[in-house]
Amino acid sequence: MSRSQELARSAKRWRIIGVLAFLLGAFLIYQKVYYEMHDFYAENFELYQEEMTSIHLDLTDAALLDQAMKEMQTDCFWQAATLLEELKKHNASATQIAEWYKILCMVGLNKKDEAIQLLEYYTEQDDFDFNREKALELLRVY
């Protein structure tokens, strides 16, 4: 076998090894990108799902609050208070809004003692800032 044939054979062998190494590298890069994208989409899907759940709860809260306001406008204070209790079950952040409207319900029902107790509770809460000034003013009036 001549030297040129050996070199041709060696070049052919190295070409095959190079192609196989390229394919293996491409496959490994594909796997790495695929798993990173999978993790990215899985993480974003969880965030999206949480956001959609909170939007759904916000819409539920808004519907309940709207219905409670309608009940209060027609002097159905007890039904409004019941709806506000339901609102508190759906979303913890709606507690202060529910408590505020419950205070208004007690005022509307002329339940002065309960209204004063709720007003005192409401004004003592540090994280309740919804209509705090109005609550303090109502407490002073009572």
N, C-alpha and C positions, 0 to 999 in steps of 0.2 A: 504494500500500500504506500502510495506516495505521500509526501508531505502535504501537498495541496488537498488531497482527499481527506486526510486527517483533520486539517484545518476546516474544511467544509463541514465535515461531520460534527466537529466540536462547535462550530458556529450554529449549526442546526439544533444541537442539543441545548446550547445557551439561549437560543431563540425560544425554544419550547419552555425552558425553565423561566425565562423572562415573562412570557405570556401567562404561564400559570401563576407566577408571583403577582403579576398585575391583576389577574382575575381574583386571586385570594385577597389582595389589598382592597379592590373595589367592593368585594363582598363584605369584608370587615367594616369598611366605611359605611356601606349601605346599612348594615345592622346597627352600627352606632347611631347614625342619623335616625333610623327608624325608631329605635327605642327612645331616643331623646324626644322625638316628635310625639311618640305615644305618651310619654310622661307629660309633655307640655299640654297635649290635648286632654289628657285625663285630669290634670290639675285645673285647667280652664273649665272643663266640664263641671267639676265639683263647684268651682266659684260661680259658674253660670247657674247651676242648680240652686245654690244658696240664694243667689240674687233673685231668681224667679220665685222661690219660696217666699222671700221677704216681700216682693212686689205683690204676690197673691195675698199675703197677710195684710199688707197695707191696703189693698183694695177691699178686703173683707172688713177691715177696721173702718175704712171710709164709708162703706155701705151701712154698717151697723151704726156708726156715728150719725150719718145722715138720717137714718130711720129714727134714731133716738131724738134728734132735733125736731123731726116732724111730730113725734109723739108729744114733745114738750110744748110745741106751738099749739097743739090741740088740748093742752092741759091734762094729758095722760101721763102724769109724772111717774107713776109706779111702773108702767110699761117701759118708760124711758130708763128708769133706774135698772130694770132687769136687763135691758139691752146693753147698758153700760157695763154691767157685770160680765156679760158675754164678751164684750170688747176687751176687758182685762184678761180674759182667759186666752185670747188669741195672741196677744202681743204684750210683753212686759213693759215695753216703752210707752204703751198707751195708758198705763196706770194713772199717771198724773192727769191726763185729759179726762179719763173716766171719773176720777175722784172729783175733779172740778165740776163736771156736769152733775155728778151725784149731789154735790153741795147745792147746786142750783135747784135740783129736784126737791131736796129737803126744804129749801127756802120756799119753793112753790107749794109744797104740801103743808106749809106753816108748822113744820116740826123744828122749832127753834133750838131745843136742846141738842138734837142730833146734828143740826146744821152747825152749831157752835163747836161740837166735838170734832166734826169733820174739818171745819176750818182750822181749829187748833192743830190737828194732825197734819193737815196740808201745809200750814205755814212752818211747822217744825222740820219738815223734810228738806234737807239741804239741796237735793238734786231736783226738787220740784220748782221749776221756774216759770211754768205756764200760768199766766195771770196771777202771779204772786202778789202784785200790788193791789189788784182787785180783791184778792182773798184777805189781805191785811185790812183793807178798807171795810170790807163786809164784817170782819171780826170786830173792828172798832165800833161799827154801827150797832152790832148786836151787844 
